[in-house]
Amino acid sequence: MLELMLCSMLTVLPDYLYRRYGQGKRFGHEITLYSVWYELRWGITTCLMLTVSLITIIFYNHPATTNVTAYFRTVSILPETIGRVAEIHVGVSDHVAKGQPILRLDDSSQRAAVETARRRIVETDAAMLVARTDLAVAEGQIVQAAESLQQARDELATKQELLARNADVVTRREIERLQNVVDGREGALVAANAARDGAVARLEQLLPAQKASAEAALAEAETALSKTVIRAGVDGRVEQFAVRVGDLVNPMIRSAGLLIPDGAGRERLVAGFGQIEAQVMKVGMVAEATCISKPFAIIPMVVTEVQQFIAAGQVRATEQLLDAQQVQQPGTLTVTLEPLYEGGLDGVPPGSSCIANAYSSNHDRLAAGGLGIVTAFYLHMVDTVALVHALLLRLQALILPIQTLVFGGH
């Protein structure tokens, strides 16, 4: 409507002034409801053509959209295991700090596993004390076996010397018996050494490995026990926390509630512009937005990201072939808008619906020079008509609360 009014001042109004003062035709006499088209046909036709052209130039070079939302991230309150709620630390809606407990699941089995792991460590420590005693016993047996072997060798050497001096003093049978005794005591010494090596290996390798395994089992059990307490990962606000003591919480099916991080949805707006504006939208473009939750306010914004993909064309492998006819609506070009000044989105609740305009700027091209007269005039005109779009946004900001409260019945 504003474009039509502006164009009519440049076309219909001059045509009427010419008819009125140049030709002397007056409303209600020569110009009536039935003859107005014939009398002002040039002005009306030119006005319509100029209005269509102006609207096209404005909306193409300075895109606008009503698909603007302050999206925010939510974190599901989910345990890592299935369990029944044993204790609740927050209300249905409450603010929590990072690391603060939210709820605790029944942990009887986890505590039993922790106690079992601790008992195994104590058992391993006791076994190490016993192994040290066994090592002392084995070393004593080695000394005993070594002394017995030395005694048998001395006796054998004495008998062999006597046999060498006088064959009638010692029988050969006695020499063979003593040799067997020496061999047996050598075997006993070897067995004692092997027993000591086994005791050393058990004390220095087997039992420490068993203790390490028991400590790892204890750490695993304590980790499982800690997972029964659900804590806040970030500072935020818990919402829809409706579970109560005795409820079963399943990470695959049912969550306990939602955690909304502090500041979520207050850093940027996400807008969906038409696909026809894909060649116009650029990072760094100045934009403006007005939100229903903050009426009568124009928020200066800047385009920080233009998504290079349109969601309507995404494909995922399924059992059926994709038919292009299934895409009922053309997708929008997703654009991220951030406040031009710090605190620009203060007072805009996350999830608010907004209206946004983005404005093209050809200042750099015009300042660089080297453009033709027609091109330079067109670019000047494009930058100038951005004022019309800015006025439209401000009119929308004025009308939006009235439209919502009065005509919308809210």
Salt bridges, closest charged atoms under 4 A:
ASP15 OD1 - ARG19 NE 3.28
GLU39 OE1 - LYS25 NZ 2.75
GLU80 OE1 - LYS227 NZ 3.04
GLU87 OE1 - ARG104 NE 3.04
ASP107 OD1 - ARG104 NH1 3.39
ASP107 OD2 - ARG111 NE 3.00
GLU115 OE2 - ARG119 NE 3.02
ASP125 OD1 - LYS211 NZ 3.15
GLU161 OE2 - ARG165 NH2 2.71
GLU174 OE2 - ARG177 NH2 2.38
GLU176 OE1 - ARG173 NH1 3.90
GLU186 OE2 - ARG153 NH2 2.72
ASP197 OD1 - ARG196 NE 3.93
GLU222 OE2 - ARG118 NH2 3.70
GLU239 OE2 - ARG237 NE 3.22
ASP247 OD2 - ARG254 NH2 3.79
ASP262 OD2 - HIS95 NE2 3.02
GLU288 OE2 - ARG394 NH2 2.79
GLU338 OE2 - ARG268 NE 3.78
